[in-house]
Amino acid sequence: MANVNKKKFPLWGICLVALAIVIVWVIIYAIIIPILYGKFIFVTKWVLEEFDFNELIESIKNTITDADKVGTAFVTAIIFLAVNWILFAGLIATLFWLGFRLHFDKAPIREDAKLACKDPSIKAMALREEIASISGQDVSAAKQAVYSVYERLKNESDFGSGKDAVINCENEIADCLDAIEAAIPALGNADTNAEATATIETNCKKIMGKLKIRVELKKR
């Protein structure tokens, strides 16, 4: 059985963090500042019309430094600006975190998957090396068949995730690799070499066919 991925902070949780930051931002500039200063910063003006970031910042600065409304305007301005930049930095960091997770996160490994990630190609390479180490018998056909499977597997997408049909197909490939592994010792015996070679070639052909089916299943 393949290892199951460790639980990570869910993507919807990251989205909620970003949404919470935006809500706090809106509360500050749509509720708190108007209560303190009797003014509302019309951010929508710059969003719906021609956007001018410098003009927006100037409007915010003029509002939160209105000495007629708050006696400690300077301190209040510093506090609001600090909170503003903390929220801005938090939002940017959250969006980068979300983008990073969307780009690099892999689908969770299924518990019923026999092979995961690049395990199939690694196993095929190991089988080829095991066959190559056999001396005294002709193993060229078996070695070539397994090498062809390895070349195909190393270019396949990661195993272990997807719908039931995909996992079933991948598990059948795993069974074929196990059959090849079981047949390798017989290659070193003159009496069983031909039968073992045929078994290995047959299972390699099955793997090639299953890989074609897997590609189509992954598209659905």
C-alpha positions as CSV (number, residue, x, y, z in Angstrom):
1,M,0.0,0.0,0.0
2,A,1.3,3.4,-0.9
3,N,2.0,6.0,1.9
4,V,-0.8,8.5,2.5
5,N,0.0,12.2,2.3
6,K,0.1,14.1,5.6
7,K,-2.8,16.5,6.1
8,K,-2.1,20.1,5.1
9,F,-3.9,23.3,5.8
10,P,-6.9,23.2,3.4
11,L,-7.0,25.5,0.4
12,W,-10.5,26.7,1.5
13,G,-8.9,27.7,4.8
14,I,-6.3,29.9,3.0
15,C,-9.1,31.5,1.0
16,L,-11.0,32.2,4.2
17,V,-7.8,33.9,5.6
18,A,-7.6,36.1,2.6
19,L,-11.3,36.9,2.8
20,A,-11.0,37.8,6.5
21,I,-8.2,40.2,5.7
22,V,-10.3,41.9,3.1
23,I,-13.3,42.1,5.4
24,V,-11.1,43.7,8.2
25,W,-9.8,46.2,5.6
26,V,-13.4,47.1,4.6
27,I,-14.5,47.5,8.2
28,I,-11.6,49.8,8.9
29,Y,-12.2,52.1,5.9
30,A,-15.9,51.8,5.6
31,I,-16.9,51.8,9.3
32,I,-14.2,52.8,11.8
33,I,-12.7,55.7,9.9
34,P,-16.1,57.3,9.1
35,I,-17.1,57.0,12.8
36,L,-13.9,58.6,14.0
37,Y,-13.6,61.3,11.3
38,G,-17.1,61.6,9.8
39,K,-15.7,60.9,6.4
40,F,-15.9,57.9,4.1
41,I,-13.0,57.1,1.8
42,F,-14.7,56.4,-1.6
43,V,-12.3,53.6,-2.8
44,T,-15.0,52.6,-5.4
45,K,-14.3,55.9,-7.2
46,W,-10.8,54.7,-8.1
47,V,-12.0,51.1,-8.8
48,L,-15.0,51.9,-11.0
49,E,-13.4,55.0,-12.7
50,E,-9.9,55.8,-13.6
51,F,-7.6,54.4,-10.9
52,D,-4.9,56.6,-9.4
53,F,-3.1,54.9,-6.6
54,N,-1.3,58.1,-5.4
55,E,-4.6,60.0,-5.2
56,L,-6.1,57.2,-3.2
57,I,-3.2,57.2,-0.7
58,E,-3.4,61.0,-0.5
59,S,-7.1,60.7,0.3
60,I,-6.5,58.2,3.0
61,K,-3.7,60.3,4.5
62,N,-5.7,63.4,4.5
63,T,-8.6,61.6,6.2
64,I,-6.7,60.0,9.0
65,T,-4.6,63.1,9.8
66,D,-7.6,65.4,10.1
67,A,-6.7,67.3,13.3
68,D,-10.1,68.9,13.5
69,K,-11.6,65.5,14.2
70,V,-9.0,63.7,16.3
71,G,-6.7,65.5,18.6
72,T,-4.0,62.9,18.5
73,A,-4.0,62.8,14.7
74,F,-0.4,61.9,14.3
75,V,-0.5,58.9,16.6
76,T,-3.8,57.8,15.0
77,A,-2.4,58.1,11.5
78,I,0.6,56.0,12.4
79,I,-1.6,53.3,13.9
80,F,-3.9,53.2,10.9
81,L,-1.0,53.2,8.4
82,A,0.7,50.4,10.4
83,V,-2.5,48.3,10.4
84,N,-3.0,49.1,6.7
85,W,0.5,47.8,5.7
86,I,0.2,44.8,8.0
87,L,-3.1,43.9,6.4
88,F,-1.6,44.5,2.9
89,A,1.4,42.4,3.6
90,G,-0.8,39.7,5.1
91,L,-3.0,39.7,2.0
92,I,-0.1,39.5,-0.4
93,A,1.5,36.7,1.7
94,T,-1.8,34.8,1.8
95,L,-2.3,35.1,-2.0
96,F,1.3,33.9,-2.6
97,W,0.7,31.0,-0.3
98,L,-2.5,30.1,-2.1
99,G,-0.7,30.3,-5.5
100,F,2.2,28.2,-4.3
101,R,-0.2,25.5,-3.0
102,L,-2.2,25.5,-6.2
103,H,0.9,25.2,-8.3
104,F,2.9,22.6,-6.3
105,D,0.4,20.6,-4.3
106,K,-0.1,17.1,-5.5
107,A,-3.4,15.2,-5.3
108,P,-3.6,13.1,-2.2
109,I,-2.4,9.5,-2.5
110,R,-5.2,6.9,-2.4
111,E,-5.0,4.4,0.4
112,D,-5.8,1.6,-2.0
113,A,-3.0,2.5,-4.4
114,K,-0.3,-0.1,-4.6
115,L,2.2,2.3,-6.1
116,A,2.6,6.1,-5.6
117,C,4.4,8.9,-7.4
118,K,7.4,7.7,-9.3
119,D,7.5,4.2,-7.6
120,P,6.7,2.4,-10.9
121,S,9.6,3.8,-12.9
122,I,12.0,3.3,-9.9
123,K,10.9,-0.4,-9.6
124,A,11.2,-1.0,-13.3
125,M,14.8,0.4,-13.3
126,A,15.6,-1.9,-10.3
127,L,14.2,-4.9,-12.2
128,R,16.2,-4.1,-15.3
129,E,19.4,-3.9,-13.2
130,E,18.5,-7.2,-11.5
131,I,18.1,-8.8,-14.9
132,A,21.4,-7.3,-16.2
133,S,23.2,-8.9,-13.2
134,I,22.3,-12.4,-14.3
135,S,25.2,-14.2,-16.1
136,G,25.5,-17.5,-18.0
137,Q,22.1,-17.2,-19.7
138,D,20.6,-15.1,-22.5
139,V,18.6,-12.3,-20.8
140,S,18.8,-9.7,-23.6
141,A,15.1,-10.1,-24.6
142,A,13.9,-9.8,-21.0
143,K,16.2,-6.9,-20.3
144,Q,15.1,-5.0,-23.4
145,A,11.4,-5.5,-22.6
146,V,11.8,-4.2,-19.1
147,Y,14.0,-1.3,-20.3
148,S,11.2,-0.3,-22.7
149,V,8.7,-0.3,-19.8
150,Y,11.1,1.8,-17.7
151,E,11.5,4.4,-20.5
152,R,7.7,4.7,-20.7
153,L,7.1,4.8,-17.0
154,K,9.6,7.5,-16.3
155,N,7.7,9.9,-18.5
156,E,4.3,9.1,-17.0
157,S,2.5,11.3,-14.5
158,D,2.6,10.4,-10.8
159,F,0.8,7.3,-9.7
160,G,-1.5,6.8,-6.7
161,S,-4.2,9.5,-7.2
162,G,-7.3,9.8,-9.2
163,K,-10.6,8.0,-9.8
164,D,-11.3,4.4,-9.0
165,A,-10.8,3.4,-12.7
166,V,-7.4,5.0,-12.7
167,I,-6.3,3.4,-9.5
168,N,-7.5,0.0,-10.6
169,C,-5.5,0.3,-13.8
170,E,-2.4,1.4,-11.9
171,N,-2.8,-1.5,-9.5
172,E,-2.9,-3.9,-12.5
173,I,0.4,-2.4,-13.6
174,A,1.8,-3.0,-10.1
175,D,0.7,-6.6,-10.4
176,C,2.5,-7.0,-13.7
177,L,5.7,-5.5,-12.2
178,D,5.4,-8.0,-9.3
179,A,5.0,-10.9,-11.8
180,I,8.1,-9.7,-13.6
181,E,10.0,-9.6,-10.3
182,A,8.9,-13.1,-9.4
183,A,10.0,-14.4,-12.8
184,I,13.5,-12.9,-12.8
185,P,15.2,-15.7,-10.7
186,A,14.2,-18.3,-13.2
187,L,16.2,-16.4,-15.9
188,G,19.4,-17.8,-14.5
189,N,18.4,-21.4,-15.0
190,A,18.7,-22.9,-18.4
191,D,15.6,-25.1,-17.9
192,T,13.3,-22.1,-17.0
193,N,15.0,-19.3,-18.9
194,A,12.7,-19.4,-21.9
195,E,9.5,-19.6,-19.9
196,A,10.7,-16.8,-17.6
197,T,11.6,-14.6,-20.6
198,A,8.1,-15.2,-22.1
199,T,6.5,-14.3,-18.8
200,I,8.5,-11.1,-18.5
201,E,7.8,-10.1,-22.1
202,T,4.1,-10.8,-21.7
203,N,3.8,-8.7,-18.6
204,C,5.8,-5.9,-20.2
205,K,3.3,-5.9,-23.1
206,K,0.4,-5.8,-20.6
207,I,2.0,-2.8,-18.9
208,M,2.3,-0.9,-22.2
209,G,-1.3,-1.6,-22.9
210,K,-2.4,-0.6,-19.4
211,L,-0.4,2.7,-19.7
212,K,-2.3,3.6,-22.9
213,I,-5.6,2.9,-21.1
214,R,-4.4,5.0,-18.1
215,V,-3.7,8.0,-20.3
216,E,-7.3,7.9,-21.6
217,L,-8.7,7.4,-18.1
218,K,-6.8,10.4,-16.8
219,K,-8.4,12.6,-19.4
220,R,-11.9,11.9,-18.1
